[in-house]
């Protein structure tokens, strides 16, 4: 059976948690979930909708401030209570960190960026397919150890509710931790002015700009277009490496992974590094001078032309409508 | 005076479509070349900054074949002053094995009476994306670990690690020794100077071999994902395509 580590985002579960629940439900046996902190009523309803039989909620004063090892201690406690042999987590940085701690504590293998769990016989190691090389290669991996720890790649799996709802019985427990587990506890949160990547990660529309912007002064039209579309600016690594824009705007393998309804990459060729961060966009409308650029051939729509001509024209056309 | 160990990995360049080796188990970097993972370039920069700020020293470590010495020399050319090469076949080592081998080096250094205070690694390798070596190193040593750091600074016996999370930008003040994994973006890696490159060539590299048989990574095989079908609809050329773009935006519900 599987235990799924889920995360709360506001009043509901995070999108990637629902994806992890979908993967966990595909494994044998009843589905359980573990939450560290509290889970809102709407979150419990979602857990039932996704087929969870038991929701284990870790609550303790020490969990008020984030400490990965403390969170992991709570998850290990839930694992022990549930008897699960597979632990599944969502594709978020924090989930990945917590599950790495769990794997280290249990001296068991962990697979990150999982996109598929292959069916296996009873007693056989879990085998998964996962993304490597920034998503440009798939690795089939055997996950050896007493508990298979799997982190699902974000937005690579569709979140699908269960055919029949689970009981969703909530069991609250107080995990025990050692002083050593709290050595790396978050001391404080400092102002995140100008470095908030959450807007980019959650944006419904992202207008991208790459090397084609030409200079630090070449981003104005893309920022204006993003504003008109209710979106935000995202840039390629070439742009941040040149120092033209700050790193928190970077989309890519070593930047933010986005999953907007619409992505409009302008002057971005679509190198592997960038594609790793934008491949989950529902629709891509590319603007590029090269009709054979990977971003163009992978897009749903494209305009062949210089972003400095196309983007202002689109802005003008949009303004003319209003 | 902080003693910093920064761990780097030789990975294939990711500028073109990867080529899988004939045995289906590796990436052929013959044509693309190899480099250091981007997060690790920033970890090297932070190691140098910590060493400079505390009048300490920074040592770079890698696990790999003879060719991975290139990445050690790269780090030596930008301010790191010593290097350890764990000579081993990287394909035989899974993330838990790599962590164990790094921990062996850290323990050996402690036994000399001049222990490392800080171990830095990239948050995840650009090729295997395991996201766990740093955490496993910390558990092997019974040290605290902070993951996903944009910056790490040392003041006396405390490391101040800054890492983004759902709460915002978090500060973790942790007593040394500490492991920290680094994300690209917090610092700008410096370019090597000609003098730095010349100096790097002369540094004697300490070579060690792991004292155990690796368990492996569990890799069964590699494959390229199914190609993305080319379904692109060209809306037009240049500025004249603007009306067609607006029509698509309307169709998608992005504008009314």
Interface residues (C-beta under 8 A of the other chain):
Chain A: X7 X9 X66 X68 X69 X93 X94 X96 X97 X100 X101 X103 X104 X105 X107 X109 X110 X111 X112 X113 X125 X127 X130 X131 X132 X133 X134 X135 X136 X137 X138 X139 X140 X141 X142 X143 X144 X151 X180 X183 X184 X185 X186 X187 X188 X189 X190 X191 X192 X195 X196 X197 X198 X205 X228 X229 X230 X237 X240 X243 X247 X248 X250 X253 X254 X255 X261 X262 X271 X272 X273 X283 X285 X286 X291 X296 X297 X298 X299 X300 X301 X302 X303 X304 X305 X306 X309 X310 X312 X313 X314 X316 X317 X318 X321
Chain B: X12 X14 X15 X16 X17 X18 X20 X27 X38 X39 X94 X95 X96 X124 X126 X127 X128 X129 X130 X131 X132 X135 X136 X138 X139 X142 X144 X145 X146 X147 X148 X161 X162 X164 X165 X166 X167 X168 X169 X170 X171 X172 X173 X174 X175 X178 X183 X184 X185 X186 X188 X215 X217 X218 X219 X220 X221 X222 X223 X224 X225 X228 X230 X231 X232 X233 X234 X235 X236 X237 X238 X239 X240 X241 X242 X243 X244 X245 X246 X248 X249 X252 X254 X255
